[in-house]
Every structure is written in C-alpha cells, then in structure tokens.
C-alpha cells in the first residue's frame, strides 16, 4: 500500500534529570505510518511509559530504548530511539577566600554553603603547597595550619545518583602572628 509512510521517532535524545516531580516526564510521539494505532514500549522498567502516547516517566538518571510499533492489516513497522537522562548539576558552592593568623596546630573547618544535597560532607584538597602551610585530617574535612603563606584549596561536595559533584576553589592565606614578649616580674 503506497499510503504507508515510514514510522519515525527521530534521533536519540539526552535530557537532564529534574529535581521537580512535575518535570520528570518526556514525551515524543511517532510520525509517519498509516495513521493507525501506535503503541509504545520502554525497555527498562525504571522508565515506565504510557503505551498509548509515548510519555515516559523517569525517577533517576539512566538510559532506555523507547520503541514505537504500528500494526495495521497484519503488517507492522517499528522505530526506536534511546532516551538518556543525565545527572543534574548542583548549585555552586559559596565560600570566600580565608585569611587566618598563624597559631600552631590551629584546626578549622571552612564554612561552605550551596550544593543541592543536604547532609553531605564537604571535603578539601590542597594545591601546590611547597611551604607546608596547611595539612588535612584523614577525612579531608578539616584544615590544620602548619605554616604561613598562601595556598589554593578546593572544596568539593560529593554528588549522588541524581547530582554531579560540585567543587569550588578558594585561597587560604595564613599571616605571621604579631611578635609578643612576655614580661615577668623583675627582681
């Protein structure tokens, strides 16, 4: 029959995961065919699909193949595309450059806000530090001042199944302490 057009769902598609429940859908309807009923199928149960209109629901990042099938007069045709949902980016971290005055073994945790995931630890990495200005604890969550000068630090909030890691660099400057003289009782 010459009235049949090739069934098409177009190219593969990549979308970004949405934290908003109302935005966790993707829909693409097939074009072409004979104008008869088209059914849709997802090859991953984590991506349920409305078999009548091709609307896919997703709860986490991942990938699935979506297939559309048209059956008419014992003749069927199919087409498919791959739907990939990638992790979302977290909100940027907010941290200011920090200036401290040297005090031996002063340990502190810089205040970092931002990101998207509650209760996730922020970890730190130091950059090139030839003067030994700072050391990190075993968990890399606390900085310990060990000298004076300036060092670049990277703060990272880890991601999860839905979000990518997020990092921010900041400068830590440790100034020399003011000299002091202890005066005792004179005899």
N, C-alpha and C positions, 0 to 999 in steps of 0.2 A: 504494500500500500504506500503510495507516494506522499500521503498526508503525515506520515510519521517523521518527526524531527529528532535528531539525536538528543537524548536526555543529558542534561549538564547540571553540575553543582559548582562549576568554576574551580578556581585554584585552591590549594591548601591555604589555611588561614592560621595566624598566630595572634592571640589576644592576651592581655594582661589580666591576671586574677584581680577580682574586686573584693574589697572587704565588706561592701554593702550587699546584703542579701538580695535586694531588689535588682541588682545589676549582674547577677550570676547566671545569665542566660545568653545564648547565642542562637540565632535562627537564620537559616538560609534555605530557601525553597528552590527546588529543581526547576529548570526551564526546559522548554522543548517537549519532546514526547508527543503523544497522540491526544493529549487533553483528557486522559482518563485518570483514575485514582492512582496516586503515587504514595508509596509507604516508605518510611524512613527507619533506619536501624543504626544503633551505636554498637561498636564492637568492644566497648569497655563499660561494665555495669556501673562504674563510678561516674559515668556521664549518661544519665538517663535521658531518653529522647521521647518526644511526643511523636508517635509513629504516623500521625496524620499531617503534621505541618513542619516537622524537622526542627522544632525548638529543643535545644539541648540545655540541660541544667548541669552546672558544674559546681563542686564544693571546694575543690583544691586544684592546684596546678597539676598538669598531666597532659596526656595526649590520647586521642581516639580516632578511629576511622568512622566516618559517617557515610552510610550507603543509602541511596535512593533507588527504589525499584518501581517500575511501572509495568503492570501486566494488563494486556488487552488482547482478546481473541487468541489466547494460548501463546502469545508472543510476549516475551518480556525483555526489557532492557534495564541496565543498571549503570549507575555512575557513583563516584565517591570522591570524598576529599578528606584530608586529615585536619582535625581541629587540635591545635596545641594551645594550652593555657600555661603561660609562664608566670613565675613568681613576681609579685609586685615589689616595688622599691619602698623601703621605709622612709619616713620623714627624715630630713637631715638632722644630724646631731648638732647640738648647740653647746659650745664650750669656748670660753675665752682663753687667750694666752694667759699664762700664770706667771707671776713673779713672787718669789719667796726669798727670804733672808736665810743664809746658811745657819743651820743648827745641826750638830752631829746627829745622825740617825733619825732625823725628822721624817716620819712616815705619814703619808696623807693619801686620800682618795679624791682626785679632782671631781668637781661637780659637773655632770654631763646630763643634759636633758635631750629630748627628742627620740627619734626612732618610732616604732609602731608597736613593739611587743612589750607588754608590761612584765615586770619582774625578771627581765633578762639582765644578766651581769654585763657591765662594760669592762672590756679588757684593754690593756695598754701594751704598746710596743715602743721601744725607744729606737731612734735612728742612730746615726753615727755619733758616738759619744767617746771620743779619744781621751777626754779629761776625766771620765768617770764621774759625771755629775749626778747620775741617778741610777738606782738599781730597782728591780721589780721583785715583788714577792712571788712565791711559787705559782699562785693562781693568776698572776699578772693583773691583779685588781687594785694593788696599792703601789705607790711610788715612794721610794726612800731616797732622801737627799744624801749624797756621799761626797759632794764637791761643789765648786762654784763654776758658773759659766752659763752656757745656753745650749739646749738640746731640743730637737724636734721629736715630738711624741705623737703616736697615732692611737686614737681611741676607737674601738670597734664594738658595736652592739651586734651580736650574732643574730642571724635570721632563723627561720623555722621552715616548715613545709610550705608556708604561704608567702613568706617575705625573704628577700635577699638580705645579706649582711649590709650594714652601713658603717662607714668609717669617716673620721674627721681628724685632720692634723692640727696640732697646736704647738706653740713654743713654750717651753718651761725655762725660765730664767732664774738662776739662783745667784743672788748678790752676796758679796762678802759681808760678814757681820761687822758691825762697828767695834773697833777695839775698846776694851774696857780694862780698867785697872782696879783691882780690889785693894782697898786701903784698910789696913787693920789698925789696931791700937798701937800707937807709938809709945815706946818706953823712954 
